[in-house]
C-alpha cells in the first residue's frame, strides 16, 4: 500500500495538478495508513475512517481555480456543475464546503459529501477525493476534479470576466509559470508501422506515455489504437495511457470476437473512423484548452439545451471541425468519422480531440499538439480582448 501511495503522490507532482509538499493520502490496509503533509494527512485519515472506502487523497491544487470558483459562487450555492464530458460522465457535479462550515467536525462534514461523490472542493484545504477500492481511484478522481475545475474556471472567466480579488494574479500564474511550451520536440515515432504485433504494442505504449507526459490527457481518460489488417489494437477501458503494458486489446474489425469487452469505450468510434478514412492509427486526448474552446458557441437564439449531444452544427477551431456527440456508442461514433478525414483531426464538444495518421503516430501527435496550441492562443487572444 505504501508503494502505491508513493507512486500516486509522485504522479500528482509530475502532472503538476498538486503543489509539492501539499499532498497527503490515507489508505485502509490491515491498519489505517496516512502519509504526506502532516495536517492534510491527519484530515485524510480522520475522513477516511468515516467512509466505506479504501483510499483518500487531500491535496492543494497547483492552481487556485477551484477556490476561485467557490469565491465566485452565490452565497446559497453548495457546488458547481461543469459541462465537460469527464464531469458529466464520472463526477456529475462537484460539491464544495466553505471554510466557515468546517469549524466543527471537518472530517465528518467532508465524509458526508464523499459518501455520495467521488471528489469535492474544501475551501482552505483543496481537493479531496476518494477511491472505493484502490489508491489509483483516489488519484483518478482527484485528477478529474482538477481537470473539471480548470476547464470550468477558464470558461467562466472568458464569458463573465474577473469578479473577485486574486483572479488576475491567478491567470498570470497560469500563463507565466504553469503552462509550458507544448511541442513534439524530442519525441521519436516509428515512421511507418508494420503489421508486427510487438512493434505495434511497443509503439502504442510509447505514444500513450508521450500523450500523458506532454499534458494532452489527464488520469485515465483518452485512448489510442492502431490498425493492422483485420485487427484493431486499442487501449483498454480505464487504462492509464502512460501504463499500457498488458492493457492493449487486439480486436477484430468485424466485431467477431468478445475480445472487445475490455477495450476502450470508444472502440466503435475508432472502428468507424478507420472505415471512413482508411487511417492506420488514432489518438484521442483531452487537452484542456481544446475542451474549453469547443464549448464556446456564439450562435444567438438557439433553442438547443443539451449542446454536447444534440447540436447538429459543424463548427471549426481554425481548420479543425467541432462536433457534438455522446461518448461510447453514442453520437460521436456517428459525428466524428464523416468530418475527421479532411484535416486529420476533430474536436468533440466538451470532450477532447481525435487525430489520425496514415502511416504512424507522428502526424497524429503533431496535429493534436497544433490543435491545442491554437486553442490556447485563441483563448488568451479573446481573454486579452476583454480587458
N, C-alpha and C positions, 0 to 999 in steps of 0.2 A: 504493500500500500504506500509506503514512504517513497518508493521509487516512482510511483505514479504521480504522487503529489509533486515531487521534484521535476518530473517531466513536464507537467502542465503549468507549473509555475514558470519554467523556462519558456514554454510556448507563449504564455501571456506577455512575457518580456520581449520575445523575438518578434511577435506580430505587433508590438507597440500598442496594445489595447489597454494595458495597465501600467501604472507607474512602478518602476523597480523599487523594492522596499516597502510597497504598499499593497502587498498581496498576501492572502492567507487562505489556507484550506483546512477543512475539518473532514474527517472520514471515520466511519464506523468499521473497525476491524474486530478483533476479539475485545478490544477496548477502544474508546474514543481517542482518536489521534488528532492533534492540531499542529499546524506548522505555519510559520511565516511571521509577518509583522505582529508584535505581541498583542496590541489592542484589538486588531482585526481578528487574530487567531482566537482570542478569548470570546469575542462576539460570535465567530463562526461556530465554535464548539458549543456554546450555550444555545445557539439557534438550532443546530443540527440535532442536539439531544431532545428537542421537542418535535422532531419530524420523523416520519417513517420513510427515511431515505438513507442512502449510503454515504453521500458526499455533499459538500457545500463549499463554495468559494465566495469570499468577500474581498473586493479589491477596489482601489481608487483608479478610475479610468484615466488614461494618459491625456485626454481632452475633457474639458468641463461641460460638454454638451448636455449630458444627462441632467446635471443640476441646473443648467440654464433653462432646460425645458420645464423643470419644476417652477423656477422663478417666473417664467412667462405664463404659467398656467393660472387659471382663475382660482379664487380662494376656496371654492367649493369642489374643485376638481381633485380627484384622487388617482388619476392615471392618465396615460397617453395612449393614443391609438395610431401608431404609424401605419402607412399604407403600402409599405414594401412587402414583397411576397414572403420573405422569411418570417416577418411578424405575423402576417395573416395566416400562414400555414402552421407555424410552430408555437408562436407566443400568444397570438390572438390580441392581447393588449399588454401593456406594461404598467402595473400598479406602482405607485410611489408613496413613500412615507416622508412627511415633512419633519424637520428636526424637532419642532415643538411637540410632536406626538410621540417622542421617544423618551420622555422624561421618566416614565415608569415602565419597566419590563420591556426594554427594547427587543431582546431576543424573542419574547413571546409575540410581540406585535409583528415582527418580521416573519416568524414561523407561521402565523395565521395566514398571511398573504401567500407565502411559499407553499402552503398546503394545497393550493389550487392554481398556482402559477409556477413556471419554470425559472423566472428571474424577475427581480424588482429593482427599483432605484431607491436608495435610502439617502436622504439629504444629509450631507456632512460625513457620510461614510463612503458611498459609491454604489457599485452594482453588486448585488448579492444573488447568486444563482445556485440551484440545487441539482444534484444528479441522483436520480432514483436508485440506480443500481451500479453506477461506475463513477469514478473520478472524471473520466473523459466527458461524461454527460454534463457535469457541472461546468467544465471548461467550455463545451459547445454552447450551453445556454448563456453563459457569460458573454461569449463571443457574439452570439445572436443579438443580445440586448445592446452590446456596444455598437454593432453594425446598424441596428434599427434606430438608435438614438442619434448616431452620426448623420444618417440619411434624413431623419425627421427634422433635426435641428437646422441643418443647412437648407432644407426645403422651406421651412417656416421663415427663416431669416430672409431668404431670397424673395419670398412672397410678401412678408409683412414688415421687413426692416428690423432694426435693433429696437428693443423695448425695455431692457433692464441693464443696469450697470455691469460692466465687465465683458460685454459681448464683442465690442471692437477688439479688445485685447485678446479674446479667445480666438477670433478669426485670424489675428496677426500671429498668434502662436501656431495655429494650423498651417498657415502659409509659410512662415519663416522656419519653423523647427520640425513640425511633424511630417509634412509632405516631403517626399524625396523625389528627385527626378525619376520618371518612370521610363525605362528603356528595356530593350532586349540585349543590350551590350553584354558581352562576356558569356553568353549562353550558347551551348552547342546543340545542334539538331541534326538528326540523320536527314540528309537532303532528300532522299527518295527511299521510303520504306520498302523493304522486300516483303514477301509473304511468310518469312521465317517467324515462327511463334516467339522464340526467345528474343529476337531483335525487337519485335513489336511490344512485348511485355516490358522490356527494359526501357524502350523509348516512352511508352505511356507512363511508366513510373517516373522517369526523369522529368518529363514535361509537366506532369501533375505537381511535382515538387517545385518546379520553376513558378508555376501559377500561384502557389501559396507564398513562396519566398518574395515574389515581386508584388504581393498585395492585391492580386486580382480576384481573390476569393477569401472568404472567412470560414473558420471552423470546418465543417464537413460539407459545406454547400459547393455546388459546381460539379461538373462531370466531364469525362473525356473518353474518346473512343477512336479506334482505327479499324478500317475495313480491310479484310484480306480474303478475296474470293467470296465464298458463301458464308463467311463468319464476320461478326462484329465483335471486336474486343472492347468491352466497355467497363468502366469503373462500377463497383457495386454500390447499391444504395447505402447511404450513411457512411461511406468510406471517406476518410480524410485524404485529400489529393496529395498530400506530402507523405503518405504512408500507404501506398497502393500495392506493395508486395503481397501477393496472395489474395488481393481484393479486386482482380480484374476477371470478368466473366467472358468466355468465348460463346457467343450466342448466334445460332443460325439466322441468316437474314430472312428466311421464310417462316420463322417462329415455330419450327417443327420440333423444338426441344424445350423441356422445362428448365433449362439452364438459365433462362431469363428471369426466373423467380427472384433471384437475389440481385439482379442487375439494377442499375440506376433507374429511378422512376421516370427518367427522360428517355428511356430506351425507344419508345415509339417515335418520339421526335427525332432521335438520331436516325432510326431506320427510314423515316420519311424524308429526311434531308438527304441521305445517301441515294434514295430512289430518285429524288428530284434533281440532284446536282451531279451525281457520279463522283462526289468528293472521296478522298482517301481517308481524311481524318476530320474530327470535330472536336472543338474545345468550347466549353461553356463555363464562364466565371461570373462573379457578382461584383465587378469593380464599382466602387461606391459612387463616383460621380456620374457614371453611365446610368446607374439606378436612379439617382436624383433627377437627372435631366430627362429621363424617359417619362417621368410623371408630370412634367411641366407642359401643359397644353394651353394655348392661347385662344382656342376656339370659343366664341361667345354664344350664349343662348342654347347650349347643348342640353338635351334632356336626359342623356345617359348618366346614370349614377355609379354603376359598377364599371368604371372605365377599364379596369385591369382585365376584365373578361369580355365586355360587351362592345367596346369601341370598334367600329368597322373600318376606321381610317388607317391608312399607312402614312405616318408622319416620317420625318427624317431628322437625324442629327448629323449635320454635314451631309455626306452621301449615304450614310447608313440608315436603312429603314427601321422604323419603330412600329411594332405591332402589339396588340393586346392578345391575351390568351392564358387560360388556366394551365398550371403545371401538370406534370404527369401525362395521363392520357387525354388531357383536356385540350383547350383550344390552340395552345401554342404549337402542338404537333400538326395542326392544320394551317396555322397562320405563318409560321416561320419558313417552311420549305419553299413556298412559291416566291419568296422575296430574297432569300439569302444568296441565291446563285449569282445575282447581278453584280454584287460588290464583294461577296465572300463573307459578309457579316450581317447580323441582325440583332436588334435590341428588343427585348420583351419588356413591356410596361411594368415597372417596379420590380423587375426580376433579375435582369442581367444580360449578358452578351453571348451570342453564339457566333463562332467563326469557323471557317472550313479551310482545308488545304488540299490541293490536288495531288501532292506527292509526299509531303511530310508536314510536321507541325510548325516549321519555321514561319511560314506565311501566316498561319492561323494565329500564332502567338504574337507576331509583329502587328497584325491587324487589331487584335484586342488591345494591345498597348496603344496603338494610334487612336482607337475609338475612345479609350479612357482619357488620353491626353487631350483630345479635342473637347470632351465633355468637361474636363477640369478647367481648361482655358475659357470655355464658353460660360461656365458657371461664374467664374470670377470677373469676366467681362460684364456680365449682367449685374453682378453684385456691385461692382465699382460704378456702374452707370446709375445706380440708385442713390449714390451719395451726393 
